[in-house]
């Protein structure tokens, strides 16, 4: 019988080997200046394309909060003389699907299509029209602006949304990451604001394309040229400013909800920072590992102060946040907050134990192949590599970068990125 420890080592080695046999990613630029990353994969007759623009909410001008999301929502609601119903019907007939969204750094448009030419080519032509010649019809603009205002008003009644907004504002202040749309800011937007935002931000120089699936390199190059040929021309995006670090503080906001929402954090991690790996390993032990994390054991299991508690790092183009969060009964806010702070302070002082470190690395390495087991998941990773300019072998070396992390590495990384003198706290609904 093979000893359990040997089985564990064999499994870990196999997982690393599987993950290290990563996809071959090719990179080039279109004639218009867009970056393209391509993975050839003929296992399924499918092509997935994601086009990312440096057109997230951090690109909004002062006084124009909400224009990035409104612009993205209008893109596929009318293009090339077709209204939204005609576009949706055409995509359904082709068996294709459009999706996407917007965050602080980027706006994304994603297409999944069958790779047969009679399906692929018209689907890609539709995507090109949506990217390069959206109509932004006045009546559709008015409707979507009204819908956005109604959604914002509803969100502002929920304690989770109130807490999130106050938390980001406390962390980032006047920095673009700290801005957020309001019913008033969206209500003041005009169709001309959307047209200007699209013309200035949805350009080839601000675009990054990820293509994964049943195409040759030559076909992928033709697709990339076709999709970007009609994009507006303009300069590449300016770098987002480095945020100033906040002073530690606590903000309490009253709310009638039965559960209080607690958030603690600070600006912490930029995409591409080598400390990402020790921070990821350490955070699994702190609050990212579900029921095996310290926060869950101390806050929920031992004291019953919350049903769930979490922590995570969100790396962005500039310093994205470290966040620790939980919900608890109003009467337990102070106790829960004290325990959460104590757990974090102890972790900053001691780091994970060797047993916690080993468990974290085994989980992160062992689960890594599941992040690449479909075209869609692979597309998401390749798009992230392309947009943020990460090395093409990032996925190949991910397991070994996790495996080599030590307790000392975790402690050093946390001491650099999670500094208590900058930790802000927001409580919504506490007594």
C-alpha positions as CSV (number, residue, x, y, z in Angstrom):
1,X,0.0,0.0,0.0
2,X,1.4,3.4,-1.0
3,X,1.8,5.7,2.0
4,X,-0.5,8.7,2.1
5,X,2.4,11.2,2.2
6,X,3.8,9.6,-1.0
7,X,0.4,9.8,-2.7
8,X,0.1,13.4,-1.8
9,X,3.5,14.2,-3.3
10,X,2.7,12.2,-6.4
11,X,-0.6,14.1,-6.8
12,X,1.1,17.4,-6.3
13,X,3.8,16.6,-8.9
14,X,1.1,15.4,-11.4
15,X,-0.9,18.6,-10.9
16,X,2.2,20.8,-11.4
17,X,3.1,18.8,-14.6
18,X,-0.4,19.3,-15.9
19,X,-0.5,23.0,-15.2
20,X,3.0,23.5,-16.5
21,X,2.1,22.0,-19.8
22,X,0.3,25.3,-20.4
23,X,-1.2,26.6,-23.6
24,X,1.1,28.0,-26.2
25,X,0.2,31.7,-26.3
26,X,1.3,33.8,-29.3
27,X,1.4,37.6,-29.3
28,X,1.5,40.2,-32.0
29,X,0.1,43.7,-32.8
30,X,-2.4,44.6,-35.5
31,X,-1.5,47.3,-38.0
32,X,-3.7,49.7,-36.0
33,X,-1.7,49.1,-32.8
34,X,-4.0,46.6,-30.9
35,X,-2.3,43.8,-28.9
36,X,-3.4,40.3,-29.8
37,X,-2.9,37.1,-27.9
38,X,-3.9,33.8,-29.5
39,X,-4.2,30.2,-28.4
40,X,-4.8,27.6,-31.2
41,X,-7.1,24.8,-29.9
42,X,-8.9,22.4,-32.3
43,X,-10.4,20.2,-29.7
44,X,-13.9,21.8,-30.2
45,X,-15.4,23.6,-33.2
46,X,-15.6,26.8,-31.2
47,X,-13.9,30.2,-31.3
48,X,-13.9,32.5,-28.3
49,X,-12.9,36.2,-28.7
50,X,-12.6,38.8,-26.0
51,X,-11.8,42.4,-26.8
52,X,-10.7,44.5,-23.9
53,X,-10.4,48.3,-24.0
54,X,-8.7,50.6,-21.4
55,X,-12.2,52.1,-20.9
56,X,-13.1,51.2,-17.4
57,X,-14.7,53.5,-14.8
58,X,-11.2,54.8,-13.9
59,X,-11.1,56.5,-17.3
60,X,-14.2,58.6,-16.6
61,X,-13.6,62.4,-16.4
62,X,-14.5,64.2,-13.3
63,X,-18.3,64.8,-13.2
64,X,-19.0,62.0,-15.7
65,X,-19.3,59.1,-13.3
66,X,-21.4,56.3,-14.9
67,X,-20.5,57.1,-18.5
68,X,-18.2,54.0,-18.8
69,X,-20.9,51.6,-17.8
70,X,-23.5,53.3,-19.8
71,X,-21.3,53.3,-22.9
72,X,-20.6,49.6,-22.6
73,X,-24.3,48.7,-22.0
74,X,-25.3,50.5,-25.2
75,X,-22.7,48.9,-27.5
76,X,-24.7,45.9,-28.6
77,X,-28.1,47.6,-28.5
78,X,-27.8,48.9,-32.0
79,X,-25.2,48.8,-34.8
80,X,-24.9,48.8,-38.6
81,X,-28.5,49.8,-39.1
82,X,-29.8,46.9,-36.8
83,X,-31.6,47.4,-33.5
84,X,-31.0,45.3,-30.5
85,X,-33.8,42.8,-31.4
86,X,-32.3,42.3,-34.8
87,X,-28.8,41.8,-33.4
88,X,-30.0,39.3,-30.8
89,X,-32.0,37.4,-33.4
90,X,-29.1,37.3,-35.8
91,X,-26.8,36.0,-33.1
92,X,-29.3,33.3,-32.1
93,X,-29.6,32.2,-35.7
94,X,-25.8,31.8,-35.9
95,X,-25.6,29.9,-32.6
96,X,-23.3,32.7,-31.3
97,X,-23.3,34.5,-28.0
98,X,-22.3,38.0,-27.0
99,X,-21.3,39.0,-23.4
100,X,-19.0,41.3,-21.5
101,X,-18.9,44.0,-19.0
102,X,-17.0,46.8,-17.4
103,X,-14.8,47.2,-14.3
104,X,-12.4,49.9,-13.1
105,X,-9.7,49.1,-15.6
106,X,-11.3,47.8,-18.7
107,X,-14.5,47.3,-20.7
108,X,-14.9,43.9,-22.4
109,X,-16.9,42.5,-25.3
110,X,-16.8,38.7,-25.7
111,X,-18.0,36.6,-28.6
112,X,-18.4,32.8,-28.7
113,X,-19.1,31.3,-32.1
114,X,-18.9,28.1,-33.9
115,X,-15.8,27.9,-36.1
116,X,-17.4,26.8,-39.3
117,X,-17.0,29.6,-41.8
118,X,-20.7,30.1,-42.5
119,X,-21.2,30.7,-38.8
120,X,-17.9,32.3,-37.7
121,X,-17.6,34.9,-40.4
122,X,-21.1,36.6,-40.0
123,X,-20.7,36.4,-36.2
124,X,-17.3,38.2,-36.4
125,X,-18.8,40.7,-38.8
126,X,-21.5,41.5,-36.3
127,X,-18.9,41.9,-33.5
128,X,-16.9,44.3,-35.8
129,X,-20.0,46.4,-36.4
130,X,-20.7,46.5,-32.6
131,X,-17.2,47.6,-31.8
132,X,-16.6,50.1,-34.5
133,X,-20.1,51.6,-35.4
134,X,-22.5,51.4,-32.5
135,X,-25.5,53.6,-33.1
136,X,-26.2,54.9,-29.6
137,X,-29.8,55.7,-30.7
138,X,-31.3,58.6,-28.7
139,X,-34.3,56.6,-27.6
140,X,-32.2,53.6,-26.5
141,X,-29.8,56.0,-24.6
142,X,-32.7,57.6,-22.8
143,X,-34.1,54.2,-21.8
144,X,-30.8,52.7,-20.6
145,X,-30.0,55.9,-18.7
146,X,-33.3,55.7,-16.9
147,X,-32.7,52.0,-16.2
148,X,-29.3,52.7,-14.8
149,X,-30.7,55.4,-12.5
150,X,-33.4,53.1,-11.2
151,X,-30.8,50.3,-10.6
152,X,-28.6,52.8,-8.7
153,X,-31.5,54.0,-6.6
154,X,-32.4,50.4,-5.7
155,X,-28.8,49.5,-4.9
156,X,-28.5,52.5,-2.5
157,X,-31.2,50.9,-0.3
158,X,-29.1,47.8,0.3
159,X,-26.5,47.6,3.1
160,X,-24.0,45.6,1.0
161,X,-24.0,48.3,-1.8
162,X,-23.8,51.1,0.7
163,X,-20.9,49.4,2.5
164,X,-19.0,48.8,-0.7
165,X,-19.3,52.3,-2.0
166,X,-18.3,53.8,1.4
167,X,-15.4,51.3,1.6
168,X,-13.9,52.2,-1.8
169,X,-14.4,55.9,-1.2
170,X,-12.6,55.6,2.2
171,X,-9.7,53.7,0.6
172,X,-9.2,55.8,-2.5
173,X,-10.7,59.2,-1.9
174,X,-10.5,61.4,-5.0
175,X,-8.6,58.8,-6.9
176,X,-10.5,57.4,-9.9
177,X,-10.9,54.0,-8.1
178,X,-12.8,55.9,-5.4
179,X,-15.4,57.4,-7.7
180,X,-18.8,55.9,-8.2
181,X,-21.9,56.6,-10.2
182,X,-24.9,58.2,-8.5
183,X,-28.4,58.7,-9.8
184,X,-27.5,62.4,-10.1
185,X,-24.3,61.8,-12.1
186,X,-25.9,59.4,-14.5
187,X,-29.0,61.7,-14.8
188,X,-26.7,64.5,-16.0
189,X,-25.1,62.4,-18.7
190,X,-26.0,63.1,-22.3
191,X,-25.7,61.1,-25.5
192,X,-22.8,63.4,-26.5
193,X,-20.9,62.2,-23.4
194,X,-21.3,58.6,-24.5
195,X,-20.2,59.4,-28.0
196,X,-17.1,61.2,-26.7
197,X,-16.2,58.5,-24.3
198,X,-16.5,55.8,-27.0
199,X,-14.4,57.9,-29.5
200,X,-11.7,58.6,-27.0
201,X,-11.4,55.2,-25.3
202,X,-12.6,52.4,-27.7
203,X,-9.6,52.9,-30.0
204,X,-7.2,50.3,-31.5
205,X,-4.3,51.6,-29.4
206,X,-6.3,51.0,-26.2
207,X,-7.5,47.5,-27.3
208,X,-6.3,44.1,-26.4
209,X,-7.7,41.0,-28.1
210,X,-7.6,37.4,-26.8
211,X,-8.5,34.7,-29.4
212,X,-8.8,31.1,-28.3
213,X,-10.1,28.1,-30.3
214,X,-10.4,26.4,-33.7
215,X,-8.4,28.7,-35.9
216,X,-5.0,28.8,-37.5
217,X,-2.6,31.6,-36.7
218,X,-3.1,33.0,-40.2
219,X,-6.9,33.0,-39.6
220,X,-6.5,34.6,-36.2
221,X,-4.4,37.4,-37.7
222,X,-7.1,38.0,-40.3
223,X,-9.8,38.1,-37.6
224,X,-7.8,40.5,-35.4
225,X,-7.2,42.9,-38.4
226,X,-10.9,42.7,-39.3
227,X,-12.1,43.5,-35.8
228,X,-9.8,46.4,-35.3
229,X,-9.8,48.0,-38.8
230,X,-12.9,50.1,-38.1
231,X,-12.0,51.3,-34.6
232,X,-11.4,55.0,-33.9
233,X,-7.8,56.1,-34.0
234,X,-6.3,57.8,-31.0
235,X,-3.5,57.7,-28.5
236,X,-3.0,54.9,-26.1
237,X,-4.4,55.2,-22.6
238,X,-2.5,57.2,-20.0
239,X,-1.4,55.3,-16.9
240,X,-3.8,55.5,-14.0
241,X,-2.2,57.5,-11.1
242,X,-0.8,55.8,-8.1
243,X,-3.4,56.2,-5.2
244,X,-2.4,57.9,-2.0
245,X,-2.5,55.6,1.0
246,X,-5.4,56.4,3.4
247,X,-5.0,57.0,7.1
248,X,-6.4,54.3,9.2
249,X,-10.0,55.1,10.3
250,X,-13.4,53.8,11.0
251,X,-16.7,54.8,9.5
252,X,-20.1,53.7,10.8
253,X,-23.3,54.1,8.8
254,X,-26.7,53.4,10.2
255,X,-29.1,51.1,8.4
256,X,-32.3,49.2,9.5
257,X,-31.2,45.8,8.2
258,X,-31.0,43.0,10.7
259,X,-27.4,42.1,9.7
260,X,-24.5,44.5,9.9
261,X,-21.9,44.6,7.1
262,X,-18.2,45.0,8.0
263,X,-15.4,45.7,5.6
264,X,-11.7,46.3,6.4
265,X,-9.0,46.9,3.9
266,X,-6.6,49.2,2.0
267,X,-5.0,49.7,-1.4
268,X,-2.6,46.9,-1.6
269,X,-1.6,45.1,-4.9
270,X,-0.9,46.0,-8.5
271,X,-1.3,43.4,-11.2
272,X,2.1,41.9,-12.1
273,X,3.7,42.4,-8.7
274,X,5.8,39.3,-7.9
275,X,4.4,39.5,-4.3
276,X,1.1,38.2,-5.8
277,X,2.2,34.6,-5.2
278,X,3.1,34.8,-1.5
279,X,0.1,37.0,-0.9
280,X,-2.2,34.5,-2.6
281,X,-0.7,31.6,-0.6
282,X,-1.0,33.6,2.7
283,X,-4.5,34.8,2.0
284,X,-5.7,31.2,1.5
285,X,-4.7,30.6,5.1
286,X,-6.0,33.9,6.4
287,X,-9.5,34.1,4.8
288,X,-9.5,32.8,1.3
289,X,-9.6,29.1,2.0
290,X,-13.2,28.8,3.2
291,X,-13.7,26.6,6.2
292,X,-10.0,25.9,6.7
293,X,-9.1,29.6,6.9
294,X,-8.2,31.3,10.3
295,X,-10.8,33.9,10.0
296,X,-13.6,31.3,9.5
297,X,-12.3,29.2,12.4
298,X,-12.0,32.1,14.8
299,X,-15.0,34.2,13.8
300,X,-17.5,31.5,12.9
301,X,-16.5,28.1,14.3
302,X,-15.2,29.2,17.7
303,X,-17.5,32.2,18.4
304,X,-20.5,32.0,16.1
305,X,-20.1,35.7,15.2
306,X,-20.8,35.3,11.5
307,X,-22.1,32.7,9.0
308,X,-19.2,33.5,6.7
309,X,-16.1,35.7,6.6
310,X,-13.6,36.3,3.8
311,X,-10.5,38.0,2.7
312,X,-9.0,38.6,-0.7
313,X,-6.6,40.7,-2.9
314,X,-7.9,42.3,-6.1
315,X,-4.9,43.3,-8.1
316,X,-5.6,46.1,-10.6
317,X,-3.6,48.3,-13.0
318,X,-2.8,50.3,-10.0
319,X,-3.0,49.3,-6.3
320,X,-6.2,47.2,-6.0
321,X,-7.6,46.5,-2.5
322,X,-7.0,43.9,0.1
323,X,-10.5,43.3,1.6
324,X,-11.6,41.5,4.7
325,X,-15.4,41.3,5.1
326,X,-18.2,39.7,7.1
327,X,-21.8,40.0,8.1
328,X,-23.0,39.7,11.7
329,X,-25.9,40.6,14.0
330,X,-26.0,44.2,15.0
331,X,-25.4,43.4,18.6
332,X,-22.2,41.5,17.8
333,X,-20.5,44.1,15.6
334,X,-17.9,45.2,18.2
335,X,-17.0,41.6,19.1
336,X,-16.8,40.5,15.5
337,X,-14.7,43.5,14.6
338,X,-12.3,42.9,17.5
339,X,-11.8,39.2,16.6
340,X,-11.3,40.0,12.9
341,X,-8.7,42.6,13.8
342,X,-6.9,40.3,16.2
343,X,-6.7,37.5,13.7
344,X,-5.3,39.8,11.0
345,X,-2.8,41.3,13.5
346,X,-1.6,37.8,14.6
347,X,-1.3,36.7,11.0
348,X,0.8,39.8,10.1
349,X,3.0,39.1,13.1
350,X,3.4,35.3,12.7
351,X,2.4,34.4,9.1
352,X,1.0,31.0,8.4
353,X,2.1,27.8,10.1
354,X,4.0,25.3,8.1
355,X,0.9,23.1,8.0
356,X,-1.2,26.0,6.8
357,X,1.4,26.9,4.1
358,X,1.5,23.3,2.8
359,X,-2.3,23.0,2.7
360,X,-2.6,26.3,0.9
361,X,0.0,25.4,-1.7
362,X,-1.5,22.0,-2.3
363,X,-5.0,23.5,-2.9
364,X,-3.8,26.3,-5.1
365,X,-1.6,24.1,-7.3
366,X,-4.0,21.1,-7.3
367,X,-7.0,23.3,-8.4
368,X,-5.1,25.3,-11.0
369,X,-5.7,23.0,-13.9
370,X,-9.5,23.5,-13.3
371,X,-8.9,27.2,-14.2
372,X,-7.8,26.2,-17.7
373,X,-10.2,23.2,-18.5
374,X,-12.4,25.0,-21.0
375,X,-12.1,27.5,-23.8
376,X,-13.9,30.1,-21.8
377,X,-11.7,29.8,-18.7
378,X,-8.6,29.9,-20.9
379,X,-9.9,32.9,-22.7
380,X,-10.3,34.8,-19.4
381,X,-6.7,34.0,-18.4
382,X,-5.3,34.9,-21.8
383,X,-7.3,38.2,-21.9
384,X,-5.9,39.1,-18.4
385,X,-2.3,38.4,-19.5
386,X,-2.8,40.5,-22.6
387,X,-4.5,43.5,-21.1
388,X,-2.1,43.7,-18.1
389,X,1.0,42.9,-20.2
390,X,2.0,39.8,-18.1
391,X,4.6,37.3,-19.4
392,X,3.4,34.8,-22.0
393,X,4.6,32.0,-19.8
394,X,2.7,33.3,-16.7
395,X,0.4,30.2,-16.7
396,X,3.3,27.8,-17.2
397,X,5.2,29.1,-14.2
398,X,2.2,29.7,-11.9
399,X,2.5,26.3,-10.0
400,X,6.2,26.6,-9.4
401,X,5.8,30.2,-8.3
402,X,3.2,29.0,-5.7
403,X,5.3,26.0,-4.7
404,X,8.4,28.0,-3.9
405,X,6.6,30.3,-1.4
406,X,7.9,30.1,2.2
407,X,6.5,31.3,5.5
408,X,9.1,34.1,5.5
409,X,8.0,35.1,2.0
410,X,4.3,35.4,3.1
411,X,5.3,37.4,6.2
412,X,7.5,39.8,4.2
413,X,4.9,40.3,1.5
414,X,2.1,41.0,3.9
415,X,4.3,43.4,5.8
416,X,4.9,45.3,2.6
417,X,1.3,45.4,1.4
418,X,-1.0,45.2,4.4
419,X,0.1,48.0,6.8
420,X,-2.2,48.6,9.7
421,X,-1.6,52.4,9.7
422,X,-3.5,52.5,6.4
423,X,-6.3,50.0,7.2
424,X,-9.8,51.5,6.8
425,X,-13.0,50.1,8.4
426,X,-16.6,50.6,7.3
427,X,-19.6,49.3,9.2
428,X,-23.1,49.6,7.9
429,X,-25.9,48.7,10.2
430,X,-24.0,48.4,13.5
431,X,-25.6,49.5,16.8
